[in-house]
Amino acid sequence: MTLISPAAQDSLARWLETQKSLDGASDNTITAYRGDVSEFIAFMSTHHGQSQGLGALAQIDVADMRSWMAHMRSTGTGARSLARKLSAVKSFYRWLATREGFEPTAVLSTRSPKFQKKLPRPLAEDAARAMIDTVELQSQSDWVAARDVAVVTVLYGCGLRISEALGLSGKEVPLPKVLRIVGKGGKERVVPVIDAARQAVSTYVRLCPHPMEPKQPLFRGVRGGPLNPRAIQKAMAAARMQLGLPASATPHALRHSFATHLLSAGGDLRAIQELLGHASLSTTQAYTAVDTARLMEVYNRTHPKA
């Protein structure tokens, strides 16, 4: 039995194209959406004992949705992952119902499982500085050491995702005072570049044995190709072991640190949202919880107790 009918496959492909072209969804998001919705339709086909065409998909009811969610939980899918899958299914159904003219209430009214949102785990300010200093010691090659320092400094100093930092090209040399970054979903933002980041990149470029051509990546691997993010992850892993930092001290933690330290210094939440390229302010607001938690930790540690 074919679990997904040709009509359903075609509709899924059209919806994914809409998500990419109109909503600017990234390739990773499209891949996740395709897997989540395909998995849902395949379950419904097995559940009903027949391939799910568009007519059958329009008839899915509350009991069907409960069966799907119970099945997913029985396979070990956590609440957070299930909530993501349900969100993808709902988005597909909103689009499909508009095109096919059916009532999607049974799907759209399904409640997302509750889960505790993970708070960002930034480094303390002294730990972030120590990471930049220590990552330099993880390579015996001067230019590779300078490269790793430059990448880590840009991550922390500009709040970039590692994919954004490694997406910089030779045309950015010398590093300007502001960068135009195209982030998730094609969202463009302007990011100020601190002097320390500009100096670190300048040192790296001076030592790098590979020519800095405008259309080539700024940060290079040992053989001259694009730098694999795994190289920075490994350098930071070695540095954090040397410093006694937790496993959460990753490249992405430097982005968290950038945001949290700006907030601690009195930065405006809206401005930080723009710098990070968050589509929703609620995403940025997670850093207020981190800042409050840190404040209470200091309070509990230092306040004289009766």
CYANA upper distance limits for C-alpha pairs under 8 A (distance plus 0.5 A):
  1 MET  CA     50 GLN  CA      7.85
  1 MET  CA     51 SER  CA      7.41
  2 THR  CA     51 SER  CA      6.51
  3 LEU  CA     41 ILE  CA      7.85
  3 LEU  CA     42 ALA  CA      5.48
  3 LEU  CA     45 SER  CA      5.97
  3 LEU  CA     46 THR  CA      7.66
  3 LEU  CA     50 GLN  CA      7.94
  3 LEU  CA     51 SER  CA      5.52
  3 LEU  CA     52 GLN  CA      7.44
  4 ILE  CA      8 ALA  CA      6.71
  4 ILE  CA      9 GLN  CA      6.87
  4 ILE  CA     38 SER  CA      8.04
  4 ILE  CA     41 ILE  CA      6.93
  4 ILE  CA     42 ALA  CA      6.52
  4 ILE  CA     45 SER  CA      7.70
  4 ILE  CA     51 SER  CA      6.22
  4 ILE  CA     52 GLN  CA      6.42
  4 ILE  CA     53 GLY  CA      7.76
  5 SER  CA      9 GLN  CA      6.66
  5 SER  CA     51 SER  CA      6.33
  5 SER  CA     52 GLN  CA      6.46
  5 SER  CA     53 GLY  CA      5.83
  6 PRO  CA     10 ASP  CA      6.54
  6 PRO  CA     53 GLY  CA      8.22
  7 ALA  CA     11 SER  CA      6.70
  7 ALA  CA     53 GLY  CA      6.67
  7 ALA  CA     54 LEU  CA      7.07
  8 ALA  CA     12 LEU  CA      6.58
  8 ALA  CA     52 GLN  CA      7.80
  8 ALA  CA     53 GLY  CA      6.15
  8 ALA  CA     54 LEU  CA      6.38
  9 GLN  CA     13 ALA  CA      6.67
 10 ASP  CA     14 ARG  CA      6.72
 11 SER  CA     15 TRP  CA      6.60
 11 SER  CA     96 LEU  CA      7.97
 12 LEU  CA     16 LEU  CA      6.65
 12 LEU  CA     34 ARG  CA      8.01
 12 LEU  CA     37 VAL  CA      8.37
 12 LEU  CA     92 PHE  CA      8.10
 13 ALA  CA     17 GLU  CA      6.71
 14 ARG  CA     18 THR  CA      6.78
 15 TRP  CA     19 GLN  CA      6.74
 15 TRP  CA     92 PHE  CA      7.24
 15 TRP  CA     95 TRP  CA      7.60
 15 TRP  CA     96 LEU  CA      8.44
 16 LEU  CA     20 LYS  CA      6.74
 16 LEU  CA     30 ILE  CA      6.93
 16 LEU  CA     33 TYR  CA      8.13
 16 LEU  CA     34 ARG  CA      7.81
 17 GLU  CA     21 SER  CA      6.46
 18 THR  CA     22 LEU  CA      5.96
 18 THR  CA     23 ASP  CA      7.48
 19 GLN  CA     23 ASP  CA      5.45
 19 GLN  CA     24 GLY  CA      6.88
 19 GLN  CA     25 ALA  CA      6.20
 19 GLN  CA     30 ILE  CA      8.07
 20 LYS  CA     24 GLY  CA      5.24
 20 LYS  CA     25 ALA  CA      5.17
 20 LYS  CA     26 SER  CA      7.34
 20 LYS  CA     27 ASP  CA      8.42
 20 LYS  CA     30 ILE  CA      7.66
 21 SER  CA     25 ALA  CA      8.14
 23 ASP  CA    185 GLY  CA      7.64
 24 GLY  CA    185 GLY  CA      4.83
 24 GLY  CA    186 GLY  CA      6.28
 25 ALA  CA     29 THR  CA      6.46
 25 ALA  CA     30 ILE  CA      6.96
 25 ALA  CA    184 LYS  CA      7.91
 25 ALA  CA    185 GLY  CA      5.22
 25 ALA  CA    186 GLY  CA      8.24
 26 SER  CA     30 ILE  CA      6.74
 26 SER  CA    184 LYS  CA      6.81
 26 SER  CA    185 GLY  CA      5.86
 26 SER  CA    186 GLY  CA      8.22
 27 ASP  CA     31 THR  CA      6.68
 28 ASN  CA     32 ALA  CA      6.75
 29 THR  CA     33 TYR  CA      6.58
 30 ILE  CA     34 ARG  CA      6.56
 31 THR  CA     35 GLY  CA      6.78
 32 ALA  CA     36 ASP  CA      6.57
 33 TYR  CA     37 VAL  CA      6.55
 33 TYR  CA     85 LYS  CA      8.23
 33 TYR  CA     88 ALA  CA      6.29
 34 ARG  CA     38 SER  CA      6.39
 35 GLY  CA     39 GLU  CA      6.45
 36 ASP  CA     40 PHE  CA      6.80
 36 ASP  CA     85 LYS  CA      5.86
 36 ASP  CA     88 ALA  CA      7.20
 36 ASP  CA     89 VAL  CA      7.72
 37 VAL  CA     41 ILE  CA      6.75
 37 VAL  CA     85 LYS  CA      7.91
 37 VAL  CA     88 ALA  CA      7.10
 37 VAL  CA     89 VAL  CA      6.05
 37 VAL  CA     92 PHE  CA      8.10
 38 SER  CA     42 ALA  CA      6.53
 39 GLU  CA     43 PHE  CA      6.67
 40 PHE  CA     44 MET  CA      6.88
 40 PHE  CA     68 TRP  CA      7.97
 40 PHE  CA     89 VAL  CA      7.93
 41 ILE  CA     45 SER  CA      6.73
 41 ILE  CA     52 GLN  CA      7.25
 41 ILE  CA     57 LEU  CA      8.46
 42 ALA  CA     46 THR  CA      6.90
 42 ALA  CA     51 SER  CA      8.50
 42 ALA  CA     52 GLN  CA      8.32
 43 PHE  CA     47 HIS  CA      6.41
 43 PHE  CA     68 TRP  CA      7.50
 44 MET  CA     48 HIS  CA      6.49
 44 MET  CA     52 GLN  CA      7.37
 44 MET  CA     64 ASP  CA      8.14
 44 MET  CA     68 TRP  CA      8.07
 45 SER  CA     49 GLY  CA      6.19
 45 SER  CA     50 GLN  CA      5.59
 45 SER  CA     51 SER  CA      5.36
 45 SER  CA     52 GLN  CA      5.74
 46 THR  CA     50 GLN  CA      7.09
 46 THR  CA     51 SER  CA      8.26
 52 GLN  CA     56 ALA  CA      5.90
 52 GLN  CA     57 LEU  CA      6.60
 53 GLY  CA     57 LEU  CA      6.74
 54 LEU  CA     58 ALA  CA      6.73
 55 GLY  CA     59 GLN  CA      7.20
 56 ALA  CA     60 ILE  CA      7.35
 58 ALA  CA     97 ALA  CA      8.16
 58 ALA  CA    102 PHE  CA      6.74
 58 ALA  CA    103 GLU  CA      7.93
 58 ALA  CA    104 PRO  CA      7.67
 60 ILE  CA     64 ASP  CA      6.53
 60 ILE  CA     65 MET  CA      7.93
 60 ILE  CA    106 ALA  CA      7.55
 60 ILE  CA    107 VAL  CA      8.03
 61 ASP  CA     65 MET  CA      7.00
 61 ASP  CA    106 ALA  CA      5.70
 61 ASP  CA    107 VAL  CA      7.70
 62 VAL  CA     66 ARG  CA      6.76
 62 VAL  CA    106 ALA  CA      5.64
 62 VAL  CA    107 VAL  CA      7.56
 62 VAL  CA    110 THR  CA      7.95
 63 ALA  CA     67 SER  CA      6.68
 64 ASP  CA     68 TRP  CA      6.76
 65 MET  CA     69 MET  CA      6.74
 65 MET  CA    106 ALA  CA      8.16
 65 MET  CA    107 VAL  CA      7.29
 65 MET  CA    110 THR  CA      7.65
 66 ARG  CA     70 ALA  CA      6.54
 67 SER  CA     71 HIS  CA      6.56
 68 TRP  CA     72 MET  CA      6.70
 69 MET  CA     73 ARG  CA      6.73
 69 MET  CA     82 LEU  CA      8.13
 70 ALA  CA     74 SER  CA      6.64
 71 HIS  CA     75 THR  CA      6.91
 72 MET  CA     76 GLY  CA      7.30
 72 MET  CA     77 THR  CA      6.06
 72 MET  CA     82 LEU  CA      7.77
 73 ARG  CA     77 THR  CA      5.49
 73 ARG  CA     78 GLY  CA      7.16
 73 ARG  CA     79 ALA  CA      8.36
 73 ARG  CA     82 LEU  CA      8.31
 77 THR  CA     81 SER  CA      6.77
 77 THR  CA     82 LEU  CA      6.73
 78 GLY  CA     82 LEU  CA      6.58
 79 ALA  CA     83 ALA  CA      6.52
 79 ALA  CA    113 PRO  CA      6.11
 79 ALA  CA    114 LYS  CA      7.10
 79 ALA  CA    115 PHE  CA      6.34
 80 ARG  CA     84 ARG  CA      6.93
 80 ARG  CA    113 PRO  CA      8.08
 80 ARG  CA    114 LYS  CA      8.34
 80 ARG  CA    115 PHE  CA      6.57
 81 SER  CA     85 LYS  CA      6.79
 82 LEU  CA     86 LEU  CA      6.56
 82 LEU  CA    112 SER  CA      8.30
 82 LEU  CA    113 PRO  CA      7.73
 83 ALA  CA     87 SER  CA      6.63
 83 ALA  CA    112 SER  CA      5.84
 83 ALA  CA    113 PRO  CA      6.49
 84 ARG  CA     88 ALA  CA      6.92
 85 LYS  CA     89 VAL  CA      6.81
 86 LEU  CA     90 LYS  CA      6.58
 86 LEU  CA    112 SER  CA      7.44
 87 SER  CA     91 SER  CA      6.69
 88 ALA  CA     92 PHE  CA      6.76
 89 VAL  CA     93 TYR  CA      6.66
 90 LYS  CA     94 ARG  CA      6.65
 90 LYS  CA    107 VAL  CA      6.90
 90 LYS  CA    108 LEU  CA      6.13
 91 SER  CA     95 TRP  CA      7.03
 92 PHE  CA     96 LEU  CA      6.55
 93 TYR  CA     97 ALA  CA      6.23
 93 TYR  CA    104 PRO  CA      7.02
 93 TYR  CA    107 VAL  CA      7.89
 93 TYR  CA    108 LEU  CA      8.22
 94 ARG  CA     98 THR  CA      6.88
 94 ARG  CA    104 PRO  CA      7.44
 94 ARG  CA    108 LEU  CA      8.32
 95 TRP  CA     99 ARG  CA      6.98
 96 LEU  CA    100 GLU  CA      6.45
 97 ALA  CA    101 GLY  CA      5.74
 97 ALA  CA    102 PHE  CA      5.54
 97 ALA  CA    103 GLU  CA      6.88
 97 ALA  CA    104 PRO  CA      6.60
 98 THR  CA    102 PHE  CA      7.77
104 PRO  CA    108 LEU  CA      6.62
105 THR  CA    109 SER  CA      6.07
106 ALA  CA    110 THR  CA      7.13
119 LEU  CA    286 ALA  CA      6.83
119 LEU  CA    287 TYR  CA      8.09
119 LEU  CA    289 ALA  CA      7.95
119 LEU  CA    290 VAL  CA      7.10
120 PRO  CA    253 ALA  CA      8.08
120 PRO  CA    256 HIS  CA      6.68
120 PRO  CA    286 ALA  CA      7.63
120 PRO  CA    287 TYR  CA      7.45
120 PRO  CA    290 VAL  CA      7.47
121 ARG  CA    248 SER  CA      7.17
121 ARG  CA    249 ALA  CA      8.49
121 ARG  CA    253 ALA  CA      6.73
121 ARG  CA    256 HIS  CA      7.21
121 ARG  CA    257 SER  CA      8.34
121 ARG  CA    290 VAL  CA      8.33
122 PRO  CA    249 ALA  CA      7.98
122 PRO  CA    253 ALA  CA      5.59
122 PRO  CA    254 LEU  CA      7.09
122 PRO  CA    255 ARG  CA      8.32
122 PRO  CA    256 HIS  CA      5.48
122 PRO  CA    257 SER  CA      4.90
122 PRO  CA    260 THR  CA      7.54
123 LEU  CA    127 ALA  CA      6.28
123 LEU  CA    128 ALA  CA      6.19
123 LEU  CA    249 ALA  CA      7.16
123 LEU  CA    253 ALA  CA      7.20
123 LEU  CA    254 LEU  CA      7.50
123 LEU  CA    256 HIS  CA      8.37
123 LEU  CA    257 SER  CA      6.08
124 ALA  CA    128 ALA  CA      6.67
124 ALA  CA    257 SER  CA      7.77
125 GLU  CA    129 ARG  CA      6.89
125 GLU  CA    257 SER  CA      8.11
125 GLU  CA    261 HIS  CA      7.65
126 ASP  CA    130 ALA  CA      6.59
127 ALA  CA    131 MET  CA      6.51
127 ALA  CA    245 LEU  CA      8.45
128 ALA  CA    132 ILE  CA      7.00
128 ALA  CA    156 TYR  CA      8.27
128 ALA  CA    254 LEU  CA      7.71
128 ALA  CA    257 SER  CA      8.06
129 ARG  CA    133 ASP  CA      6.88
130 ALA  CA    134 THR  CA      6.42
130 ALA  CA    243 LEU  CA      8.27
131 MET  CA    135 VAL  CA      6.35
131 MET  CA    236 MET  CA      7.90
131 MET  CA    239 ALA  CA      7.01
131 MET  CA    240 ARG  CA      7.53
131 MET  CA    243 LEU  CA      8.28
132 ILE  CA    136 GLU  CA      7.55
132 ILE  CA    149 VAL  CA      6.43
132 ILE  CA    152 VAL  CA      6.80
132 ILE  CA    153 THR  CA      7.01
133 ASP  CA    137 LEU  CA      8.26
133 ASP  CA    149 VAL  CA      8.07
134 THR  CA    138 GLN  CA      7.82
134 THR  CA    239 ALA  CA      6.17
134 THR  CA    242 GLN  CA      8.49
134 THR  CA    243 LEU  CA      8.42
135 VAL  CA    145 ALA  CA      7.87
135 VAL  CA    148 ASP  CA      7.25
135 VAL  CA    149 VAL  CA      6.87
135 VAL  CA    235 ALA  CA      6.54
135 VAL  CA    236 MET  CA      6.57
135 VAL  CA    238 ALA  CA      8.22
135 VAL  CA    239 ALA  CA      5.82
136 GLU  CA    145 ALA  CA      5.22
136 GLU  CA    146 ALA  CA      7.12
136 GLU  CA    148 ASP  CA      7.11
136 GLU  CA    149 VAL  CA      6.27
137 LEU  CA    145 ALA  CA      7.37
137 LEU  CA    239 ALA  CA      8.42
138 GLN  CA    145 ALA  CA      7.50
138 GLN  CA    235 ALA  CA      6.54
138 GLN  CA    238 ALA  CA      7.33
138 GLN  CA    239 ALA  CA      7.40
139 SER  CA    144 VAL  CA      6.96
139 SER  CA    145 ALA  CA      5.86
140 GLN  CA    144 VAL  CA      8.40
140 GLN  CA    145 ALA  CA      7.82
141 SER  CA    145 ALA  CA      6.61
142 ASP  CA    146 ALA  CA      6.64
142 ASP  CA    207 LEU  CA      7.85
143 TRP  CA    147 ARG  CA      6.54
143 TRP  CA    204 TYR  CA      6.67
143 TRP  CA    207 LEU  CA      5.55
143 TRP  CA    208 CYS  CA      5.87
143 TRP  CA    209 PRO  CA      8.19
144 VAL  CA    148 ASP  CA      6.68
144 VAL  CA    204 TYR  CA      8.49
144 VAL  CA    208 CYS  CA      8.25
144 VAL  CA    222 VAL  CA      8.00
145 ALA  CA    149 VAL  CA      6.78
146 ALA  CA    150 ALA  CA      6.59
146 ALA  CA    200 ALA  CA      7.70
146 ALA  CA    201 VAL  CA      8.48
146 ALA  CA    203 THR  CA      7.13
146 ALA  CA    204 TYR  CA      5.34
146 ALA  CA    207 LEU  CA      8.07
147 ARG  CA    151 VAL  CA      6.72
147 ARG  CA    201 VAL  CA      7.92
147 ARG  CA    204 TYR  CA      5.66
147 ARG  CA    208 CYS  CA      8.39
147 ARG  CA    219 PHE  CA      7.46
148 ASP  CA    152 VAL  CA      6.65
148 ASP  CA    232 ILE  CA      6.98
148 ASP  CA    235 ALA  CA      7.98
149 VAL  CA    153 THR  CA      6.43
149 VAL  CA    200 ALA  CA      7.21
150 ALA  CA    154 VAL  CA      6.61
150 ALA  CA    197 ALA  CA      7.06
150 ALA  CA    200 ALA  CA      5.24
150 ALA  CA    201 VAL  CA      5.54
150 ALA  CA    204 TYR  CA      7.10
151 VAL  CA    155 LEU  CA      6.70
151 VAL  CA    165 ALA  CA      7.45
151 VAL  CA    166 LEU  CA      8.44
151 VAL  CA    201 VAL  CA      8.34
151 VAL  CA    219 PHE  CA      8.27
151 VAL  CA    232 ILE  CA      8.33
152 VAL  CA    156 TYR  CA      6.74
152 VAL  CA    232 ILE  CA      8.47
152 VAL  CA    251 PRO  CA      7.75
152 VAL  CA    254 LEU  CA      8.23
153 THR  CA    157 GLY  CA      6.06
153 THR  CA    196 ALA  CA      7.77
153 THR  CA    197 ALA  CA      5.91
153 THR  CA    200 ALA  CA      7.61
154 VAL  CA    158 CYS  CA      5.97
154 VAL  CA    159 GLY  CA      7.88
154 VAL  CA    160 LEU  CA      7.62
154 VAL  CA    165 ALA  CA      7.55
154 VAL  CA    193 VAL  CA      8.43
154 VAL  CA    197 ALA  CA      5.80
155 LEU  CA    159 GLY  CA      5.76
155 LEU  CA    160 LEU  CA      5.47
155 LEU  CA    161 ARG  CA      7.26
155 LEU  CA    162 ILE  CA      7.27
155 LEU  CA    165 ALA  CA      7.36
155 LEU  CA    251 PRO  CA      7.67
155 LEU  CA    252 HIS  CA      8.45
155 LEU  CA    254 LEU  CA      6.49
155 LEU  CA    255 ARG  CA      6.53
156 TYR  CA    160 LEU  CA      7.86
156 TYR  CA    254 LEU  CA      5.33
156 TYR  CA    255 ARG  CA      6.19
156 TYR  CA    257 SER  CA      7.36
156 TYR  CA    258 PHE  CA      5.92
157 GLY  CA    193 VAL  CA      7.48
157 GLY  CA    194 ILE  CA      6.72
157 GLY  CA    196 ALA  CA      8.19
157 GLY  CA    197 ALA  CA      6.85
157 GLY  CA    258 PHE  CA      7.12
158 CYS  CA    191 VAL  CA      7.03
158 CYS  CA    192 PRO  CA      7.25
158 CYS  CA    193 VAL  CA      6.48
158 CYS  CA    194 ILE  CA      7.81
158 CYS  CA    255 ARG  CA      8.34
158 CYS  CA    258 PHE  CA      7.73
159 GLY  CA    254 LEU  CA      7.60
159 GLY  CA    255 ARG  CA      4.92
159 GLY  CA    256 HIS  CA      7.97
159 GLY  CA    258 PHE  CA      5.84
159 GLY  CA    259 ALA  CA      7.45
159 GLY  CA    275 LEU  CA      7.83
159 GLY  CA    276 LEU  CA      6.81
160 LEU  CA    164 GLU  CA      6.45
160 LEU  CA    165 ALA  CA      6.61
160 LEU  CA    255 ARG  CA      6.51
160 LEU  CA    276 LEU  CA      7.64
161 ARG  CA    165 ALA  CA      6.90
161 ARG  CA    251 PRO  CA      8.47
161 ARG  CA    252 HIS  CA      6.92
161 ARG  CA    255 ARG  CA      7.14
162 ILE  CA    166 LEU  CA      6.58
162 ILE  CA    229 PRO  CA      7.51
162 ILE  CA    251 PRO  CA      7.14
162 ILE  CA    252 HIS  CA      7.42
163 SER  CA    167 GLY  CA      6.43
163 SER  CA    229 PRO  CA      8.12
164 GLU  CA    168 LEU  CA      7.28
164 GLU  CA    181 ILE  CA      7.58
164 GLU  CA    182 VAL  CA      8.06
164 GLU  CA    183 GLY  CA      7.29
166 LEU  CA    217 PRO  CA      7.72
166 LEU  CA    218 LEU  CA      7.79
166 LEU  CA    219 PHE  CA      6.66
166 LEU  CA    226 PRO  CA      8.30
166 LEU  CA    227 LEU  CA      7.32
166 LEU  CA    229 PRO  CA      8.06
167 GLY  CA    217 PRO  CA      7.17
167 GLY  CA    218 LEU  CA      8.26
168 LEU  CA    172 GLU  CA      7.41
168 LEU  CA    217 PRO  CA      6.53
168 LEU  CA    218 LEU  CA      6.06
168 LEU  CA    219 PHE  CA      7.97
169 SER  CA    173 VAL  CA      8.48
169 SER  CA    213 GLU  CA      8.46
169 SER  CA    214 PRO  CA      6.70
169 SER  CA    215 LYS  CA      6.63
169 SER  CA    216 GLN  CA      6.05
169 SER  CA    217 PRO  CA      4.68
169 SER  CA    218 LEU  CA      4.82
169 SER  CA    219 PHE  CA      8.12
170 GLY  CA    212 MET  CA      5.58
170 GLY  CA    213 GLU  CA      5.65
170 GLY  CA    214 PRO  CA      4.70
170 GLY  CA    215 LYS  CA      6.70
170 GLY  CA    216 GLN  CA      6.15
170 GLY  CA    217 PRO  CA      6.32
170 GLY  CA    218 LEU  CA      5.16
171 LYS  CA    212 MET  CA      8.49
171 LYS  CA    213 GLU  CA      7.47
171 LYS  CA    214 PRO  CA      4.51
171 LYS  CA    215 LYS  CA      7.25
172 GLU  CA    176 PRO  CA      7.33
172 GLU  CA    214 PRO  CA      8.11
172 GLU  CA    218 LEU  CA      8.13
173 VAL  CA    202 SER  CA      8.41
173 VAL  CA    212 MET  CA      8.35
173 VAL  CA    218 LEU  CA      8.42
174 PRO  CA    198 ARG  CA      8.01
174 PRO  CA    201 VAL  CA      8.36
174 PRO  CA    202 SER  CA      7.16
175 LEU  CA    193 VAL  CA      8.42
175 LEU  CA    198 ARG  CA      6.01
175 LEU  CA    201 VAL  CA      7.58
175 LEU  CA    202 SER  CA      8.09
176 PRO  CA    193 VAL  CA      7.55
176 PRO  CA    198 ARG  CA      7.96
177 LYS  CA    192 PRO  CA      6.38
177 LYS  CA    193 VAL  CA      5.49
177 LYS  CA    194 ILE  CA      7.64
177 LYS  CA    195 ASP  CA      8.48
177 LYS  CA    198 ARG  CA      8.40
178 VAL  CA    190 VAL  CA      7.00
178 VAL  CA    191 VAL  CA      5.91
178 VAL  CA    192 PRO  CA      4.79
178 VAL  CA    193 VAL  CA      5.83
179 LEU  CA    190 VAL  CA      6.14
179 LEU  CA    191 VAL  CA      5.64
179 LEU  CA    192 PRO  CA      6.88
179 LEU  CA    193 VAL  CA      7.43
180 ARG  CA    188 GLU  CA      7.21
180 ARG  CA    189 ARG  CA      6.22
180 ARG  CA    190 VAL  CA      5.17
180 ARG  CA    191 VAL  CA      6.92
181 ILE  CA    188 GLU  CA      6.03
181 ILE  CA    189 ARG  CA      5.88
181 ILE  CA    190 VAL  CA      6.80
181 ILE  CA    191 VAL  CA      7.65
182 VAL  CA    186 GLY  CA      6.05
182 VAL  CA    187 LYS  CA      6.01
182 VAL  CA    188 GLU  CA      4.82
182 VAL  CA    189 ARG  CA      7.04
183 GLY  CA    187 LYS  CA      5.74
183 GLY  CA    188 GLU  CA      6.60
183 GLY  CA    189 ARG  CA      8.16
183 GLY  CA    277 GLY  CA      7.24
184 LYS  CA    277 GLY  CA      8.38
187 LYS  CA    277 GLY  CA      7.52
188 GLU  CA    277 GLY  CA      7.97
189 ARG  CA    274 GLU  CA      7.32
189 ARG  CA    275 LEU  CA      7.36
189 ARG  CA    277 GLY  CA      6.75
190 VAL  CA    275 LEU  CA      7.50
191 VAL  CA    275 LEU  CA      6.36
193 VAL  CA    197 ALA  CA      7.02
193 VAL  CA    198 ARG  CA      7.37
194 ILE  CA    198 ARG  CA      7.07
195 ASP  CA    199 GLN  CA      6.55
196 ALA  CA    200 ALA  CA      6.59
197 ALA  CA    201 VAL  CA      6.66
198 ARG  CA    202 SER  CA      6.60
199 GLN  CA    203 THR  CA      6.71
200 ALA  CA    204 TYR  CA      6.79
201 VAL  CA    205 VAL  CA      6.58
202 SER  CA    206 ARG  CA      6.71
203 THR  CA    207 LEU  CA      6.90
204 TYR  CA    208 CYS  CA      6.36
205 VAL  CA    212 MET  CA      8.05
210 HIS  CA    220 ARG  CA      8.28
210 HIS  CA    224 GLY  CA      6.54
212 MET  CA    216 GLN  CA      7.38
212 MET  CA    217 PRO  CA      8.46
212 MET  CA    218 LEU  CA      7.28
213 GLU  CA    217 PRO  CA      8.48
217 PRO  CA    225 GLY  CA      8.32
217 PRO  CA    226 PRO  CA      6.34
217 PRO  CA    227 LEU  CA      8.43
219 PHE  CA    226 PRO  CA      7.08
219 PHE  CA    227 LEU  CA      6.20
220 ARG  CA    224 GLY  CA      5.73
220 ARG  CA    225 GLY  CA      5.99
220 ARG  CA    226 PRO  CA      5.40
220 ARG  CA    227 LEU  CA      5.05
221 GLY  CA    225 GLY  CA      5.75
221 GLY  CA    226 PRO  CA      6.11
221 GLY  CA    227 LEU  CA      4.74
221 GLY  CA    228 ASN  CA      7.30
222 VAL  CA    227 LEU  CA      8.50
227 LEU  CA    231 ALA  CA      7.82
228 ASN  CA    232 ILE  CA      8.15
229 PRO  CA    233 GLN  CA      6.84
230 ARG  CA    234 LYS  CA      6.56
231 ALA  CA    235 ALA  CA      6.77
232 ILE  CA    236 MET  CA      6.60
232 ILE  CA    251 PRO  CA      7.92
233 GLN  CA    237 ALA  CA      6.54
233 GLN  CA    250 THR  CA      7.11
233 GLN  CA    251 PRO  CA      6.99
234 LYS  CA    238 ALA  CA      6.74
235 ALA  CA    239 ALA  CA      6.74
236 MET  CA    240 ARG  CA      6.47
236 MET  CA    249 ALA  CA      8.06
236 MET  CA    250 THR  CA      7.08
236 MET  CA    251 PRO  CA      7.83
237 ALA  CA    241 MET  CA      6.82
237 ALA  CA    247 ALA  CA      8.04
237 ALA  CA    249 ALA  CA      8.21
237 ALA  CA    250 THR  CA      7.82
238 ALA  CA    242 GLN  CA      6.88
239 ALA  CA    243 LEU  CA      6.68
240 ARG  CA    244 GLY  CA      6.22
240 ARG  CA    245 LEU  CA      5.31
240 ARG  CA    246 PRO  CA      7.48
240 ARG  CA    247 ALA  CA      8.08
240 ARG  CA    249 ALA  CA      7.22
241 MET  CA    245 LEU  CA      6.75
241 MET  CA    246 PRO  CA      8.45
245 LEU  CA    249 ALA  CA      7.03
248 SER  CA    253 ALA  CA      7.35
249 ALA  CA    253 ALA  CA      6.17
249 ALA  CA    254 LEU  CA      8.15
250 THR  CA    254 LEU  CA      7.45
251 PRO  CA    255 ARG  CA      7.80
252 HIS  CA    256 HIS  CA      7.09
253 ALA  CA    257 SER  CA      6.51
254 LEU  CA    258 PHE  CA      6.63
255 ARG  CA    259 ALA  CA      7.01
256 HIS  CA    260 THR  CA      6.62
256 HIS  CA    287 TYR  CA      8.48
257 SER  CA    261 HIS  CA      6.34
258 PHE  CA    262 LEU  CA      6.71
259 ALA  CA    263 LEU  CA      6.71
259 ALA  CA    272 ILE  CA      7.06
259 ALA  CA    276 LEU  CA      8.24
259 ALA  CA    287 TYR  CA      7.58
260 THR  CA    264 SER  CA      6.62
260 THR  CA    287 TYR  CA      6.33
260 THR  CA    288 THR  CA      8.33
260 THR  CA    290 VAL  CA      7.87
260 THR  CA    291 ASP  CA      7.15
261 HIS  CA    265 ALA  CA      6.69
262 LEU  CA    266 GLY  CA      7.05
262 LEU  CA    267 GLY  CA      5.63
262 LEU  CA    272 ILE  CA      8.12
263 LEU  CA    267 GLY  CA      5.08
263 LEU  CA    268 ASP  CA      7.41
263 LEU  CA    269 LEU  CA      7.62
263 LEU  CA    272 ILE  CA      8.28
263 LEU  CA    287 TYR  CA      8.12
263 LEU  CA    288 THR  CA      8.02
263 LEU  CA    291 ASP  CA      8.04
264 SER  CA    291 ASP  CA      7.20
267 GLY  CA    271 ALA  CA      7.78
267 GLY  CA    272 ILE  CA      7.44
268 ASP  CA    272 ILE  CA      6.76
269 LEU  CA    273 GLN  CA      6.65
269 LEU  CA    281 LEU  CA      8.46
269 LEU  CA    284 THR  CA      7.66
269 LEU  CA    285 GLN  CA      7.85
270 ARG  CA    274 GLU  CA      6.91
270 ARG  CA    281 LEU  CA      7.60
271 ALA  CA    275 LEU  CA      6.79
272 ILE  CA    276 LEU  CA      6.61
272 ILE  CA    284 THR  CA      7.89
273 GLN  CA    277 GLY  CA      6.48
273 GLN  CA    278 HIS  CA      5.91
273 GLN  CA    279 ALA  CA      8.38
273 GLN  CA    280 SER  CA      8.31
273 GLN  CA    281 LEU  CA      6.78
273 GLN  CA    284 THR  CA      6.19
274 GLU  CA    278 HIS  CA      7.09
278 HIS  CA    283 THR  CA      7.11
278 HIS  CA    284 THR  CA      7.27
279 ALA  CA    283 THR  CA      8.39
280 SER  CA    284 THR  CA      7.74
281 LEU  CA    285 GLN  CA      6.69
282 SER  CA    286 ALA  CA      7.45
284 THR  CA    288 THR  CA      8.41
285 GLN  CA    289 ALA  CA      7.67
286 ALA  CA    290 VAL  CA      7.19
287 TYR  CA    291 ASP  CA      6.65
288 THR  CA    292 THR  CA      6.62
289 ALA  CA    293 ALA  CA      6.53
290 VAL  CA    294 ARG  CA      6.64
291 ASP  CA    295 LEU  CA      6.70
292 THR  CA    296 MET  CA      6.73
293 ALA  CA    297 GLU  CA      6.69
294 ARG  CA    298 VAL  CA      6.85
295 LEU  CA    299 TYR  CA      6.62
296 MET  CA    300 ASN  CA      6.49
297 GLU  CA    301 ARG  CA      6.65
298 VAL  CA    302 THR  CA      6.56
299 TYR  CA    303 HIS  CA      5.95
